[in-house]
């Protein structure tokens, strides 16, 4: 349990790192020094972990800094950094990645087609304040009418489009994309029979990023740059500023 210093608005970097460090496989990897030493991102994350944040941050900034992610120089987005890390670290990508099917079905005939895709996060856009996570998921997978679509089989207009879940990842990350709404969430969710426990909540208030995190069954810790505060097991960090939710699949 350690904080990370803020350099030139790097709170978004710190928030992402602290969330990633809550993943059991990441902890095991760096405790046992099982990293890819030829991969700079992996090496710098291991150095941050093993030094309790005293070393490695500058090297990490150098690894991830781009025009749209000015790590160590200005404000960026934790969501974009997480996607970058998955691109550079195959083991992390494999924990998050899941398959979906985008189904389109004609409303006039039996024609239907499904395009399979893979994602590392599930995007939700709650239309109102305090919509529950489960309601947001149900909304995202509910069929919607597309009246202007033309069927290639019967040439009539109109279809129903639906997102179908094909696989369920080890780590389910939910991205709240609407900045004008909020979502409520719980420590445990069950999706298609799989039980997931919340291990990290990445928050943004419009100008600052921070994270609440825990090991499953452990205390909730607030990671706000160098400031670290233990909230115990019972004080659940429900925040209207949530942007990323990290749910880890519980093996029973």
C-alpha positions as CSV (number, residue, x, y, z in Angstrom):
1,X,0.0,0.0,0.0
2,X,1.8,3.1,-1.2
3,X,1.1,6.4,-2.9
4,X,2.5,7.9,-6.2
5,X,3.7,11.4,-6.5
6,X,2.0,13.7,-8.9
7,X,4.2,15.2,-11.6
8,X,2.7,17.9,-13.8
9,X,-0.9,16.7,-13.6
10,X,-0.1,13.0,-13.7
11,X,-3.0,12.0,-11.4
12,X,-4.6,10.1,-14.4
13,X,-1.5,8.0,-14.7
14,X,-1.4,7.3,-10.9
15,X,-5.1,6.4,-10.8
16,X,-4.6,3.8,-13.6
17,X,-1.5,2.3,-12.1
18,X,-3.1,1.9,-8.7
19,X,-6.2,0.2,-10.3
20,X,-4.0,-2.2,-12.3
21,X,-1.9,-3.0,-9.2
22,X,-5.1,-4.3,-7.5
23,X,-5.4,-7.2,-10.1
24,X,-4.2,-10.5,-8.5
25,X,-2.3,-11.6,-11.5
26,X,-0.4,-8.3,-11.7
27,X,0.5,-8.6,-8.0
28,X,1.8,-12.1,-8.4
29,X,3.7,-11.1,-11.5
30,X,5.6,-8.4,-9.8
31,X,6.1,-10.0,-6.5
32,X,7.7,-13.0,-8.2
33,X,9.5,-10.8,-10.8
34,X,7.9,-12.6,-13.7
35,X,8.1,-9.6,-16.0
36,X,9.3,-9.3,-19.6
37,X,12.6,-7.4,-19.0
38,X,12.7,-6.5,-22.7
39,X,9.4,-4.7,-22.4
40,X,9.9,-1.2,-21.0
41,X,6.3,-0.8,-19.8
42,X,6.5,-4.1,-17.9
43,X,9.9,-3.2,-16.4
44,X,8.9,0.2,-15.3
45,X,5.7,-1.1,-13.6
46,X,7.7,-3.7,-11.8
47,X,10.1,-1.0,-10.6
48,X,7.3,1.1,-9.3
49,X,5.8,-1.9,-7.5
50,X,9.1,-3.2,-6.0
51,X,10.2,0.3,-4.8
52,X,6.8,1.3,-3.3
53,X,6.6,4.1,-5.9
54,X,10.0,5.6,-5.2
55,X,11.4,4.6,-8.6
56,X,10.1,3.8,-12.0
57,X,7.6,6.6,-12.6
58,X,9.9,8.6,-14.9
59,X,10.7,5.5,-17.0
60,X,6.9,4.8,-17.2
61,X,6.2,8.3,-18.4
62,X,8.8,7.8,-21.2
63,X,7.2,4.5,-22.2
64,X,3.6,5.8,-22.6
65,X,4.0,9.4,-23.5
66,X,2.3,10.3,-26.8
67,X,0.7,13.5,-28.3
68,X,-2.7,12.4,-26.8
69,X,-1.3,11.0,-23.6
70,X,1.2,13.5,-22.2
71,X,2.4,11.3,-19.3
72,X,4.4,13.4,-16.9
73,X,3.7,16.6,-18.7
74,X,-0.1,17.2,-18.5
75,X,-3.6,15.9,-18.1
76,X,-4.7,12.7,-19.9
77,X,-7.3,10.0,-19.6
78,X,-7.1,6.9,-17.5
79,X,-9.3,5.0,-19.9
80,X,-6.9,5.7,-22.8
81,X,-3.9,4.7,-20.7
82,X,-5.6,1.4,-19.8
83,X,-6.1,0.6,-23.5
84,X,-2.5,1.5,-24.2
85,X,-1.3,-0.9,-21.4
86,X,-3.4,-3.7,-22.8
87,X,-1.8,-3.1,-26.2
88,X,1.7,-3.3,-24.8
89,X,1.2,-6.1,-22.2
90,X,-0.4,-9.2,-23.7
91,X,-0.9,-10.9,-20.3
92,X,-3.0,-7.9,-19.2
93,X,-5.0,-7.8,-22.5
94,X,-5.8,-11.5,-22.0
95,X,-7.3,-10.8,-18.6
96,X,-9.6,-8.1,-19.9
97,X,-10.5,-9.2,-23.4
98,X,-13.9,-10.7,-24.2
99,X,-16.0,-11.4,-27.3
100,X,-19.3,-9.9,-28.3
101,X,-21.6,-10.3,-31.3
102,X,-23.2,-7.4,-33.0
103,X,-26.5,-8.9,-34.3
104,X,-28.7,-7.3,-36.9
105,X,-32.1,-9.0,-37.6
106,X,-34.6,-7.9,-40.2
107,X,-38.0,-7.2,-38.9
108,X,-39.7,-8.3,-42.1
109,X,-38.1,-11.7,-42.8
110,X,-35.8,-14.3,-41.2
111,X,-32.5,-12.7,-42.4
112,X,-30.0,-12.0,-39.6
113,X,-26.3,-11.5,-39.4
114,X,-23.9,-11.3,-36.5
115,X,-20.4,-9.7,-36.6
116,X,-18.1,-10.9,-33.8
117,X,-15.8,-8.5,-32.2
118,X,-13.5,-8.5,-29.1
119,X,-13.3,-5.7,-26.5
120,X,-11.3,-4.9,-23.4
121,X,-14.1,-2.9,-21.7
122,X,-17.8,-2.7,-21.6
123,X,-19.0,0.9,-22.3
124,X,-22.1,2.1,-20.5
125,X,-23.9,5.5,-21.0
126,X,-26.5,5.8,-18.2
127,X,-29.3,8.2,-19.4
128,X,-30.0,9.4,-15.9
129,X,-28.4,10.0,-12.5
130,X,-27.8,7.0,-10.2
131,X,-28.8,4.3,-12.7
132,X,-27.6,0.9,-11.4
133,X,-24.8,-0.9,-13.2
134,X,-27.1,-3.9,-13.9
135,X,-29.7,-1.6,-15.4
136,X,-26.9,0.0,-17.6
137,X,-25.8,-3.4,-18.8
138,X,-29.3,-4.5,-19.6
139,X,-29.8,-1.2,-21.5
140,X,-26.7,-1.9,-23.5
141,X,-27.8,-5.4,-24.6
142,X,-31.5,-4.6,-25.2
143,X,-32.4,-4.7,-28.9
144,X,-32.9,-1.3,-30.6
145,X,-34.9,-0.5,-33.7
146,X,-33.1,0.8,-36.8
147,X,-35.8,2.0,-39.2
148,X,-33.6,3.2,-42.0
149,X,-31.7,-0.2,-42.4
150,X,-32.4,-2.0,-45.7
151,X,-32.5,-5.8,-45.7
152,X,-30.3,-7.4,-48.5
153,X,-32.6,-10.4,-48.6
154,X,-36.2,-8.9,-48.8
155,X,-35.2,-5.3,-49.6
156,X,-37.6,-4.0,-46.9
157,X,-36.6,-1.4,-44.3
158,X,-36.2,-1.9,-40.5
159,X,-34.2,-4.1,-38.3
160,X,-33.4,-4.8,-34.7
161,X,-29.8,-4.4,-33.6
162,X,-28.5,-6.1,-30.4
163,X,-25.2,-6.6,-28.6
164,X,-24.7,-10.2,-27.5
165,X,-22.1,-11.4,-25.0
166,X,-20.1,-14.3,-26.2
167,X,-17.4,-14.7,-23.5
168,X,-16.9,-13.3,-20.0
169,X,-13.4,-12.2,-19.0
170,X,-11.3,-12.7,-15.9
171,X,-11.4,-9.0,-15.3
172,X,-14.5,-7.1,-16.4
173,X,-13.9,-3.4,-16.8
174,X,-16.9,-1.1,-17.2
175,X,-16.3,2.4,-18.7
176,X,-18.9,5.1,-17.9
177,X,-18.8,7.2,-21.0
178,X,-21.4,9.8,-20.2
179,X,-20.0,12.7,-18.1
180,X,-23.5,14.0,-17.4
181,X,-24.8,10.9,-15.6
182,X,-23.8,8.6,-12.9
183,X,-24.0,4.9,-12.1
184,X,-24.5,3.1,-8.8
185,X,-22.7,-0.2,-8.2
186,X,-22.2,-3.0,-5.7
187,X,-19.2,-5.0,-4.3
188,X,-20.5,-8.1,-6.1
189,X,-22.3,-8.6,-9.4
190,X,-23.4,-11.9,-11.1
191,X,-23.3,-12.0,-14.9
192,X,-24.4,-15.0,-16.8
193,X,-23.8,-17.1,-13.7
194,X,-20.3,-15.8,-13.1
195,X,-19.7,-13.9,-9.8
196,X,-17.5,-10.8,-10.0
197,X,-16.0,-8.9,-7.1
198,X,-15.2,-5.2,-7.3
199,X,-11.4,-4.5,-6.8
200,X,-11.0,-0.9,-8.1
201,X,-13.0,2.2,-8.8
202,X,-11.3,4.9,-10.9
203,X,-12.9,8.4,-10.5
204,X,-12.7,11.7,-12.2
205,X,-14.3,14.9,-11.0
206,X,-13.7,17.0,-14.2
207,X,-10.2,18.0,-13.2
208,X,-8.7,15.3,-11.0
209,X,-8.3,11.5,-11.1
210,X,-8.1,9.1,-8.1
211,X,-8.8,5.5,-7.3
212,X,-10.3,3.3,-4.6
213,X,-9.0,-0.2,-4.5
214,X,-8.7,-3.4,-2.5
215,X,-7.7,-7.0,-2.6
216,X,-10.8,-9.2,-2.6
217,X,-12.1,-9.4,1.0
218,X,-9.6,-6.7,2.1
219,X,-9.9,-3.1,3.2
220,X,-10.9,-0.4,0.8
221,X,-7.9,2.0,0.2
222,X,-8.2,5.5,-1.3
223,X,-5.2,6.2,-3.6
224,X,-5.1,10.0,-4.3
225,X,-1.6,10.6,-5.7
226,X,0.7,10.6,-2.6
227,X,-2.2,10.5,-0.2
228,X,-3.3,7.1,0.8
229,X,-6.2,6.5,3.2
230,X,-7.6,3.2,4.6
231,X,-11.4,3.1,4.7
232,X,-11.7,-0.4,6.2
233,X,-13.8,-3.2,4.9
234,X,-17.2,-1.7,5.6
235,X,-17.0,1.8,4.1
236,X,-17.8,1.1,0.5
237,X,-16.5,3.8,-1.9
238,X,-19.7,4.7,-3.8
239,X,-18.9,7.7,-5.9
240,X,-20.8,9.8,-8.5
241,X,-17.5,10.5,-10.2
242,X,-16.8,6.9,-11.3
243,X,-15.3,6.4,-14.8
244,X,-13.9,2.9,-14.6
245,X,-15.0,-0.1,-12.6
246,X,-12.7,-3.2,-12.3
247,X,-14.6,-6.4,-11.4
248,X,-12.6,-9.6,-10.9
249,X,-14.1,-13.0,-11.5
250,X,-14.4,-15.0,-8.3
251,X,-13.5,-18.7,-8.7
252,X,-15.7,-20.8,-6.5
